[in-house]
Amino acid sequence: MVQFHEHVITELLEDINGGLVVLSSGLSLSKLVSSLLLLHTHSEGTLLILSPSSATLRSRITFNLKTLNPQFTQIPSEITAELPAHHRHSLYSSGNIFFITPRILIVDLLTNKIPTSMISGIIILNAHSLSETSTEAFIIRIYRSLNRGGYVRAFSDKPHAMVSGFAKAERTMKFLHVRRLHLWPRFQVYVSQELERDPPEVVDIRVPMSRYMVGIQKAIVEVMDACLKEMRKTNKVDVEDLTVENGLFKSFDEIVRRQLDPIWHTLGKKTKQLVSDLKTLRKLLDYLVRYDAVTYLKYLDTLRVSESFRSVWLFAEASYKVFDFAKKRVYHLVRSDGTKVSEVNKSAKNKKRKVKEDNKDSEEADDGTSSSSNAGLVLEEVLEEAPKWKVLREILEEIEEERQRQGRLTEELLAEGKDTDNGIVLVACKDERSCLQIEECIFKSPQKVMSEEWKKYLLSKVQLRDIVHKKKKPKDPKGFGILDGVTPIAPAQNAETSSISKQEHDALLAAASGLRGLAENDFEDPPQPDLGGRGRGKGKRKVGNKKGPVINDVSEVQSGSREASTSYKAETSVDNMVLRKHKNPDTTTANANAKPLPPVQFYALESDQPILDILKPSIVIVYHPDVAFVREIEVYKAENPSKKLKVYFLFYEDSTEVQKFEASIRRENGAFESLIRQKSMMMIPVDQGGHCLGMNSTFESDLSTSQNSMTRRAGGRKEVDKEMQVIVDMREFMSSLPNVLHQKGMRIIPVTLEVGDYILSPLICVERKSIQDLFMSFTSGRLYHQVETMVRYYRIPVLLIEFSQDKSFSFQSASDIGDDVTPNNIISKLSLLALHFPRLRIIWSRSLHATAEIFAALKANQDEPDETKAMRVGVPSEEGIVENDVRAENYNTSAVEFLRRLPGVTDSNYRAIMDGCKSLAELALLPLEKLAELMGGHKAARTLREFLDAKYPTLL
């Protein structure tokens, strides 16, 4: 346990009321919480931990509890909805530690199934994601009202999320009812002193990107800057946020959408598309340094098809460079005599589109020339490798050479069981796909990996062509993947088509068709031409520790197949995580010049597992730099000061990868500086008992004092208001509306309802739909069934359409409404629903608080609902009888459904038939004249009579 964790826990324990802790990312929040849980005893009472949204944090806390104290018996289990109520009650009274979901806890609090006096406290692990209307705030408000002596301890390791919005930290403290804010940034004195006392040996390796990678990055940044300039012209977004540096982070999308959501319905198509384009460009920058050249080209081909009709960035001046350089990293066209094809289409792509007549003439000219010259074009494969692959190989070879010089072989270390240097090398990558590909590069060779990706790319072209040829009229090219001119395209796209692109596509198909007939073993690796990037393996290396040895460049490493030569074969599985370790290849296939490599483990950063504590590596290679993982390495070294640890950082020189890493550190420091200023000016009101006032105090005061109270009315005496009750379905506690209703002073009764979501009175039943849920319910047909059951059992069925408060109060923007009325339009579906159920009332609500006011108005002159009756509605008894079913009481429901399916019976005449005859047997005996009278015509009567009198076919 690091010492600054002890300081955090000491500060938390000083205030019995609890507090809010904000840590820098990567400072082992799970270990801090685990150390705090170890101090809990049975005598204090039961401790509840609200389950975080990610299961990895819960698993890390459990792992750390077992690691820190193997004798600790109170390993927290999880309380879920599958446990019966009496079992949950016994767990609440046990005095142990439990994880629990917010939905189960709030329901048990409202139904008084929790002995709150025996709950010592509540721990919240994701304070940055809470709001005044969240279920967690609802839980704390009720818990505080029932147990004044309990504590609430909230944690967050996302400081930048704690400064989003106005006074986010102060508002969070108010609805959590805590008075202390604990800030622990990386630059805090205790933290920095401990982490820098005995730092690991750091080697910073700057790998230069290839010429084409630099060109792609420069072009993407230019396009992104152009899109940001277009966004600034709208005057609807804060200009300070619109920078390329901010555009590198995922939170940029949230910042822009947060500002544009209230006016989203007033924006034009171009502005909306710019928001989407910025997200796409950020992915392109990220994928450039993460994936190989063939995968990157495949992704670009997919973007060209899926976004070509509506995208803005594709028409930017520098966008063609992205596609052109991406192709040159993989292949280029040459004539059969070896001369390169003149790049005629490069200048053509730079020019603006011509008029339609010029386009037709140019297309005819292209068609005339392509057939004669197409036969002479062939593909020359380039298959540029990622520059980091070669550097990684050199580092691993260098590590093994140094170990052999020192005489510490892997087998001896494993046999002795030493913990100081176990010989494990950990390579940390961004995702699982990168881990698999880098493992193949070491296990096989970079050339073989690129050749396999190239084969997959070509075969996908052939498969796509076969799919397109099977379709006679391909209407929608979306979703097929890489088309690039395969299908007949629109006239707007024909302007870009040239003879070179047609020849290029034909050459790709020819290469793919030839590849299809080759056997797997006969495939030869393509030659690797010199593209000016041969020297990329010699990265600039900066040694962070002066005592460490300077790494020598390995310049004469052969570029052929290099295979690993270790026999360390194992797979470690922890919490559904498989740590990949490269195995010993076949000795017959290994290259004679290949150098031995150490045992290597690959770890995906997105899996978020305690990998350092599990493996305890002696060397860590950070292939994709990440600030949180760097901090984890620092904490790991501080916990093990005697262990030798060497860390390699691989950066692409002058890349957005470096810029993003440095910007994330600056952004976090800026967030903490803002929180420190807020803390110095924070004003938290307290009541007589010293407890922080909740956000609901204003609502309670509004409810307690009647509006416009007049002294003429009984001397200003306040009338005793009856307590409003609302029956709420259990599934509705995933939303924030029950919280807001409780803030308004209504009593919430959670039950399981078969019909409706909210029961306001014996007559009023409400089905609540958010905008997204409304569209999905119409698509699946679920809404029709829900409204049908409400109409059957309640006199006033209500469909509540609820909008989000921070989004526009507009069902559809003007640009989405077409000139023609189509049945697929959402307005058409709502109109049909209202026509089919005339008694259905549709209510439009601006926000959660507007919904609460509407509910209060609807309940003004209504009786309170009965909980037992509401639970029985729609539920058949043992005899199969459903209470309060209007149709079931007056008619045989099954017979009515059978009648409506008979030939000639329609929605306009089936009620008259039911009034004219009592049963289906009587209907079968009615004469034709009587049937014509009931059904409104002889044609429908004859159709039904012929069906009833038809002979039953028999088998001879």
N, C-alpha and C positions, 0 to 999 in steps of 0.2 A: 504494500500500500504506500503510495507516494504521500509526502508530508502535506502538500497543499490540499489534498483530500481531507486530511485530518482538520485543517483549519476551516474548511467549508462546513464540515459536520459540527465542529465546535460552535461556529456562528449560528448554525441552524438550531442547535439545541438550546441556545441562550434564550430564544423567544418561544414560549410554549404555544403561542398562537400559530406558529409555522412561518413560512416565508417563500419567496420566489427566487430561485437560483438560475442565473444565466451563465453558461460556460462557453468557452471557445469550442468550436467543433473539433473533435478528435481527442479531447482531454479525458476520455474514458468515463463518460456519464454512467455507463452500466456498472463500472467498478465503484464509483462513488455511491450509487444507490445500493449496491450490494453491501458495501461497508456499513451503510446506515441501517440496513435491515438486520445485520448481525447484532446490533445493539438492542434489538427488540426482544422483550420477554413476555411470557404468558400473562404475568400479573398486570401488565399495562392494558391488555385488552386486544381485541382483534384489529389488525392493520390491513386495510384494503388498498390495493394498487389498481388504479384504473388502467385496463389493458391498452397499450398503445396500438396504433393502427398497423405498425409493422411487427410481425412476429419475431423478427431477428433480435430486436432489443430485449424482448422477454426471454428469449433463449440465451442471450448473452448474460443477463442477470442471473439466471439459473446456473449457467456454467461458472460464473465468477463466485457464486455462493459456495459451490462444491469445491472450487479451487482454493478460495481464501480460508475456508474452515471445513475440512472434510467431516468433522464431527457434528456440524450444524444439522439439526434434525428438522428444522422448520422450513424446508424447501417449499416455496409457495406453489400451490396448485391453482387451478382456474375454476371459478364458479361460472357455469354456463346455464342456458335455459333448459338443457336436458335434465338437470337435477330437479327433483320435486321440491315443493315449497317447504315441507317439513325438514327435508335434508338440508336445504340452504339455511334454514333457521338455526339448526344445530351447528353448522359451520360458522355462522356469524357469532355464535356464543362460545366458540372453542378457544379464542385467544391466539390463534395462529395468524399467519400471513397468507393472503390470497390475492390472485389476480382476478378481476371481475370486469365484465363489459359494462359500459355506462347504461345501456338499455335495460339490463337486468336489475342493476342497482337502483335506478330511478323508479322502476315499477315496484320493487320491494319496499322502497321508502314511502311511496304514495299509498301502498296498501298496508302499511304498518307491520310488515313481516320482519323488520330488522330491529333488534334491541339496540337502539342508537347509543344508549348509555354504555354499552360494552364495546363500542367501536372507538378505539383510541385515536385513530387518525386516518387520513386519506392521502395517498401519494399520487401525483399526476406527473406523467413523464413527457407530455407533449404540450407544454404551456403555450408555445408559440402558435399553435393551431386553434386556440380557443377564442371564443367571442362571447358577448353578453347573452346571446340567444342559444348558445351551445348546450348540449345535455349536461356536460360537466359543470357548467355554471348553475344549472338547475339543481343538480345533486348537492353542490356545496351550499346553496342557499337553504335548502331543506335541512341538510345536516347541521348547519350552524344554528338554525332555529330550534332544533331538537336537542343539540348537544353543544353547549357553550364551552365546555372544557376540552373538546377535541382539537386537534391541529390539522392543518392543511399544508403540505409541502409540495411545491410545484417545481419542475425542472425543465430546462430547455437548453439545447446545444446548437440552436439556430439564432444567433444574435441579430442577423440581418432581418429575420422575420419579426423580431420584437420591435423594430422601428418602422415597420410599414404602417401607414395610416397615422392618424393624429393621436399622440399620447397613448400608444398601444400598451406600453408597459404599465402605465398608471391605471388605465382602464382594466387591464388584466388583474392587477392587484385588488381593485375594488370589488369585482365580482367573485374573486376568490377569497375575499375577506382576510387578506394578509396585509401586514404593515411594514414588512422588511423586504428590501430588494438587495440580493447578494450578487455582485458582478465579479466574475473571474475570467478576465481576458488572458491571452497568452503573454501580454506584456506586464501583467501584474507581478509585483516584486517577488512574492513567494514562488510563483509558478516559474518565472524566468530564471531565478537563482537555482532552483532544483533541476530544471531541465538542462541548464547550461553548465552545471557543475562538472559532469563527466559525459560530454556529448559523444555520440558515435563518430567514427571516422567517415567523413563524407567526401565523395568524389563526384564532382559535377561535370558531366560530359555533354558538350554541346555538339550535336550532330548536324552538319549542314544538309539542308534539303536539296533534292535534285533540281535541275534547272526548270523542269516542267512543273514541279510542285510549287516552286516559288512563283511561277507565272500564274498557276491556278489560284494560289492564295491572294496574290495581288489583284487578280480580276474579281474574285469574290468580294474582297474588301471594297473595291471600287463600286461594284453593283450594290452592296449593302449601303454604302454612303449615298449613292444616288437614290435608293429607296427611302432612306432617312430624310433626305432633302425634300422628297415629295411629301413625306409625312409632315414635315414642318410647315409646308404650304397650307395645310388644312387649318392651322391655327386652333386645333382642338386638343393638342397634347402638349404637356409641359416640355419646352425645348431643352431644358437641362438634362432630361432623361434620355433624349434621343442622341446617343453617342454610339460609335462602333464598339467601344469597350463594354458598355452596358449590354449591347446586343449579343455578346458572347455567352451570356448567362441565361438559363431557363427563366429566371425571375423577370427578365425583360418583357416576356410575353404577358405575364401577370400585371406588370406595371402599366403597360399600354392598354390592356383590356380593362383594367380597373378605371382608367380615365375615360375610355370610350364607351363602356357598357351603358351608362345612362343615356347616351345620345346615339346608340348603335343604330336605331331605326332611321335616323336622319342622315347617316353616312351613305355616300355613294359606293358603287361596286368597286371602284378603284381603291378607295381608302381601305375597305375591308380586305381586299386582296393584298394590299401592301403589308398588313399585319400578318397575314399567312405567309407571304413571301419572306419576311424577315426571319420567321421561324425556320423556313426551308434553308435559307442561306446560312443560318447558324449551324444547322445539321451538316451542311456541305463542308464548312470549315472544320467541324469536329471529325467528320469521317475521313477528311483528307489525311490527317496525321494518325488515324486509328486503323484504317483498313488498307488492303493492298490495291494495286492499280486496277486490276480487272474487276474487283467488286465495286470499286468506286465508279468505273465506267458503266457497269450494269445499273447502278443506282441512278446515274445521270440519264441513261436511256429511259428508265422508268419515269423519271420526272418529266422528260421531254414529251412523253405521251400523255401522262395524267394531268399536266398543268399547261400544256401548250395553248389551250383555247382561252384560258382566263388569266394566265399568269402575267404579271407586270415585269418581273425581273428578267424573264427570258428575252424581252425586247430592249433591254438596256444595252448600251454601246459595248461594254466589255464582256457581256455574257457569252458571246461566241468563243472567246478565248478559253473559257472553262471547258467547253466541250472539245475544242480543238486540242488543247494540251492534254486532256484526259485520254484522248485517242492516241496521241503520240507516245504516251507512256506505255501503251499496250501493243500497237502495231502501226505500220504505215504502208502505203501503197507504192509498189514499184512496177515498172514494166518488165516484161519477160527478158529483155536484154540487159536489165540491171539498172537502167536510168530511172531516177525518181520522177514521179508524176508532178507536173507543174501545178502549183496550188492556185488554180484559177478561182475556185469558189471562195477563197479567203477574202479577196477584194469584193466579191459579189455579196458576201454576207454583211460587209460593212455598209453597203449602200442601202438607201431606203427602198421600200417596196415600190415597184412601178405600177402603172395602171394595168387593168386586166388584159387589154389588147397586147401590150408588150409582153406580159407574162405568157400568153398563149403562143406568141411567136417564139419566145425563147424556149418554151417547152418542146415545140415542134422541132426546133433546131437541135435540142438536146437528144430528142428521140432519134434523130437521124444520125447523130455521131456516136451514140453510145454502143450501138450494135457492132460497129466496125472496130472500135478500139477496145471493147470490153474483153475480148479474148486475150489481149496482150497484158492485162493487169493481174498481178498476183499480190498476195499479202506477205509482207515481211514482218515477222513477229519481233517485238521489242521486249515485252514483258519485264518492265522495270521493277526491280525489287525495292522494297522499303529500305531506306538507308539505315534504319535502326537495326535491321536483322543482322547485317554484317558486324556492326559494332557489338551487338549482344553476343554474337558468337566469339568475337575476340575477347570480350570480358570473361566469358566462361572458360575459354582455353587458358587465359592468363591466371585465373583463380586456381585452376587445377595444376598448372606449372608451379605456382608458388607453393602449393601444398606439398607437391612432390619434392621440391627443394628443401622444405622444412622437415620432411620425413614423416608427416602426419597423414597417412592414407585414411580413406573413408572406412575401410573395413576394420582397421585397428581402433578407430575412435568408437565405432558402434560396439565393438567387442568390449572395450573398457567401460563404456557407458558414461563417459565424461559429459558434463553439461556445459563446460566452458566453450567448446568448439565442436559441435556435433556434425560439422561438415555439410549441413543443409543450406542450399542456396534457394532463396525465395524470389520469384519473379512476379511482381504485382502488375496486372493489366486491368484495363477498364472493365471489360466484360468477358463472358465465357467464350465468345467466338474468337476474340483476340488470343485468349489463352490456348485454344485448340490450334489455331493457325501457327502461332509461334512455336508450340510444341512440335508440330509437324516440320517446321523449318529446321529444328534441331535434330529431330528423329530421322528425317529424310534429308532434304536439302532445299534451299530456297528455290532453286530452278525447278525441282519436281513439284513443289507447292504451286508455283505460278503456272506451270504447265497444266496441272489438274484444274485450276481455276479457269484457264483459257479454254480447255476442252469443254467444261460445263457451259461456258459462255457461248461457244460455237454451237453446241448441241441444242441449247435453248433457242437459238435462231432457227434451226431446222424444225424443231418441234413446233415452234410458233408458226412457221410457214405452213406446216401440215394442218394445223388447226384452222388457219385462215382459209386454206384452199378447200377444206371440207364445207365451210360456210359459203353459201351462194351469194348472199348479200350481207356482208359484215357491216352492221350499222353502227355499233358502238365499240370503238377500239380500246376503251378503257378496261383495265384489269388484266390484259393479256401479257403485260410485262414489257419486254423490249420489242418494239415494233420497228421504229427507224425506217419507215418507208416500205414496210411489207404489204400493208393493206392499201386499198385506194383511199386517198386522203382528200380532204376538202380543198376547194379552189384556193382558200386563203393560205393553205400550207403548200400548195403547188408552186407558189412563188419562190419558195426556198429550195425546191428540188432542182438539182442540176445534174449534168451528165456525170460529174465526178462522184456525186453521192450515190447515183444509181450503180455506177461501176463498183464503187466501194461496197455497196450492199451485195451486189452479185458476187464479188470476190469473197465476202464473208460466207455467203451461202455455199459457194463452191468449196471453200476450205472445210466448212462444217460437213458437207456431204462426203467429202473425201475422208474426213475423220471418222465418219459413221461406219465406214466399211473396214477400218483398220482394227486389228485386235489390240487389246490393252497392252500386251507385252511388246508389240511392234512399234509403239509410239516413241519417237525419239524427241529428246529435249531440243527446243529451238535454240539457235545461236543467240548470244547476248551481245548486241552491238554496243559500241561505246557512245554514250549520249552526253558525255561531258560530266557525268556524275561518278566517275571511277574513284575520285579522291574522297568520296563522302565518308568512307570508313575511318578516315583520320580526323576524328572530332577533336575540338578544342576541349581539353580536360583541365578543370580547375580543382585542385585538391583542397578540400575545406579544412583538413587537419594537417598542420605542418609536420607532425610526427609521422604521418602516413607515407608510404612509398609512392613515388611518382610512377604513374602507369606508362609503360612504353607502348608505342603504337606498333601493332603487328601488321606490317605492310605487305609481307610476302605470303599471305595466307592464300591458298589455292581457292578458286571460286567453284570448284567441282563439288561433288557430293561429299558432305561431311556428316558422319554418323556419331552418335554418342557411344561411348565405350564403357559405360558403367553397368554393373549388374544389380543395381539397387532397384528392386521391383516391389512396389507396395502401393496400396491405395488406402488412405485414411478417410473415414467417413464420420463426420461430426454434424449432427442436426441436419441430415439430408444434404450435406455438402461433401462433394467428392473432390479431394485434392489430387490434381493430376501430376504424375511423375513419369518422366520419359524413361522408356525401358531400353534394354540392351538389344540393339538390332542384330540381324544375322551377320556373322563375321565375314561371310563370303561376299556380301554386297558392300561392305564398308570400304571406303577409299583408303588407299595405302598412306596418303598424305594427311589423313584426318588425325587431329590431335585429341587426346582423351579429355572428357568433360566431367565435371563434378555432378553429384546427384542434384537434380533441379525439381523444385515444386512450383507449380503455377497457381496463382490465386487471382480470382476475379473480384475487383474492388466492390462491384455492385452487390455481391452476396452478403457483405457486411458481417463477417464472422470473426471471432477472436483468434485469427490465424497465428499471430505472433506468440500468444500464450500456449497454443497447441503445439506448434512445431519447434519454437525456440530456435530460429535460424541464426547462423553466425554471419551470413551475408545476405543483404536484401538489395535487389535490383528493382528500382521503381521505373518500370517501362513507361507507364502513363502517369505523370505526376498528379497527385491529389493532396490538397492541403490537410484534410482530415487524416489521411493515412500517414502523412509525415508527422503529424502530432502524435499519432498512436506509436510510431517508432520511437519518438522522443520519450514518451511515458514508459514504454517497454524498457528502454535503456536506463531510465532513472530508477526503475524497479529492480533492475539487474546491473548494478554498477560494476561488478567484477567481471561481467561477461564481455568478451570482445565482440564488437559489432561493426561491420563495415557496410556502408550504404552507397549505392551507385544511383545517381539521378540521370536519366536519359531525356534530354530536351532537344527538340529541333531548333536550331539556331535561328533567331529572328523570325519566329513563327507566332501565330496566335496562341499556340499551346503555352509558350512562355508568358505571353501577355495576359492570358486568362489566369494562369497560376498567380502571377504577381497582383493582378487586379482583385482576385478573391481575397488575398491577404489585406490589401488596402481597404476593400469593402468591409471586411470584418472589423478591422481597427476603427474605421469610421463609424460603424454601428455601435461599438462599445463607447466611443467618445460621445456619441449622441445620448446613449443611455446614462453615462456618467453625468452629463449636463442635466438630463431630465431628473435624475435622482437628487441632484443638489437643489432643484427648484420644486420638487414634488410636494404637494399639499394633500395630506390624507386626513379627512375628518374622522373623529372618533366619538363614540357615545360614552355614557357614564361608565359602562363596564370595560371600556378600553378596546372594544371590538370595532373593526372597520365597518362602516356602513355599506350596505349592498346597493346595487344599482336599482333594486326594486323599492327602495325607500320612497322615491318620488311617486311611484305608482300607488303605493299604499297610502300616502298622504292625499293623493288625488281622490282615492276611493273613500277615505274616511270623511273628508269634508265634501258635502254636497255642493254642487255648483249653484250659484245665484241663490244662496240661502237668504230668506227674507225674514225680518224681525216681525212682520205682521202675522206670519204663520206660526202660531203657538209660541211667540216670543223667540223665534229663531231656533227652536228645538229641532234637533236632527231626527229624521225618521229612521227607524231601525230597518236597515236594508237586509233583505233575505240573502243568504249565501247562494250564489249561482253555482250549479253543478253541470259539468260536462262529462259525458261518458266517452272515453277515448279508446280506440282499438290499440292493442299492444304493439302492432307493427308501426303505428304512427309515431312512436317515440324515437324513431330514427330521424325525424324532422325536429325543427325547433318550435313549432307552433304550440305544443303543450306547455313549454316553458313560458312563452309569452302570455298564454291564457292564465297561467298561474300567477304571473306578475300582475295581471289585471285584477286579481282577487278571486278568480273562479276556482272552485274545487275540482280537481282532476280525479276521475275514477277510471283507472285502467282495467279493462276487461278484454276478453277475446270476442270480437264481433264477427258474425257471419255476413251481416248486411251493413254497409256503410262504414265510415271511418269515425265520425263524430255524431253522437246523439244529443241534440240540444233540448228536446222536449219529447213527450210521447208522440207528437205529430211530425216533428222535423228531424230528418236524417240527412247528413251531409257526407258526400264523397269528395275528398280533397284531391286535386290533381295539380302538380307543378307542370310547367310548360313542356318539359322533356317527357314527363310521365304521360301527359295528355296525348302527345303524338304516338308514343309507344302503345298506349291503350287502344287507340283507334286502329293502329296497324294490326294488333293481335286480336281485336274483337272483344277484349276483356271489358271495355267500358260499356258496351251494349248490354252485356249480361249483368253488370253491376247496377246499371240504371233500371233494368227490367226488374231486378229483385227489390230495389228501393221502391219503385212504383207499386209493386205488389203488396208490400207490408206497411208502407207509411203514406200518410195523406199528403204531406208536403216534402217530396224528395228534392234535394238541392245538389247541384253540381258546382263546386267551388273551384275556380281556376285561379291559382295563386301565382303571382309574379315575384321575382326576387327584388329586394329593395334597392340593390345597387345596380340593377339593370333597367333597361328602358321599359316603360309601361306601354308596350306596343306588341300586339300579337303577331303582326306581320309588318315588315317595312314596305314602303310604297313600291320599291323595286321588285318585291317578291310577288305582288299581286298582278296577275295577268289580265288581259282583256276578256278572255273567254272563261266561262264557268266550267270547271272540270270536276268530276266526282272525286278525284284524288286530292283536291285542295282541302286544307283543314277547315276552312270556312264552310265549304259544301258539306263536309261530314258533320259539323256542328249543326247546320241547318236541318239536315236529315234527322239527326238525333232529336232535335226539338219538335219536328213535325211528327215523328213516330211516338214520342211521349209528351203529349200536350201538358201534362201536369208537372213536368220537370222544370225547376227553376234554376237558371244559370246565373251565378254571381261571379263578378270579376273583382279580384282583390289586388291592390297595389303592392302590399307587403304583408309581413307577419302581423305587425301592429294594426294595420287596417283590417285584417281578418278578425283579430280579437274584438275590435270595435263593432264589426258587423255581427259577430256572434252575440255580443252583449245586446245589440239592438233587436235581433231576432228573438232573444229570450225574454224581452221586456214584459210581455203580457202572456207568457206561456207557463205551463206547469213544469215542475222539475222532472227529469226523466227517471224512470225506475230501472235500477241496475239489473235486477233479476229478470224483468221482462225483456230488456234489451239483449241479454245474453241468450234468451230462448228464441229470439226472432230468427227464422230461417233454419232452425235446427229441428229435425223431425224427432218425435218421441219414439218409444219402443214400439208403439203400434203403427208408426209411420205417419202420424198426423202432425201437421205443422200448425202451430198456433198463429192466429191473426192473419192467416193466408186468405185474402179475399176471394181469390179464384178457387182455392181448395174448398172453402166453405160452401160456395154456390154451385160449383161445377166439378165434374170429374176432369182433373187437369190432363191426365193421359188421354182421355177420350177427345178432349178439345184439340190437343195436338194432332191426334190421328185424323180428326175431321178436317183440319186445315190443310192436310196433305192429300186429300182426295181430289181427283180431277174435277174441274169446274168450280171448286170452292176457292174463293179469294178472300182477301182481307176485307172487302166491302160487303160480302154477303154471309160470312160465316156466323155473325151474331144473329142475323135474322133466322138462319136455319136452327140455331140453338133455342131461339124463342118459339119456333113453330113446332118443334118436336123434342121430346124429353130424353131420348136415348138414340144410340146408333141403330139399334134394332128397329125402332119406330121409323127412323129415316129410311131404312132399306125397304119398308113396306109402303112408303108414300107413293101415290100415283104421279104420273108425269106432270099433270096440270098443277097439282099442289107444289111440286118441286119447282116448276117454272115461276109460280107466284112467290115462293120464298127466295129463290135465287136470282130473281130479277130478269129472267129471259129464258126462252126455250132452248137456246143453244147450250148454255151451261147445264140446264136440266137434262137434256139428252146425253151430254157427255158423262154426267154422273150416273144416269140410269144405265147406259151401255156398260159402264165399268162395273156396276153392281150386278147386272144380269149376265155378264160374260161367263161362259162355261169354263170350268176348271180343267186344264189339260191333263189327260191321263196317259200313263205309260203302258203300252201293250206288252 
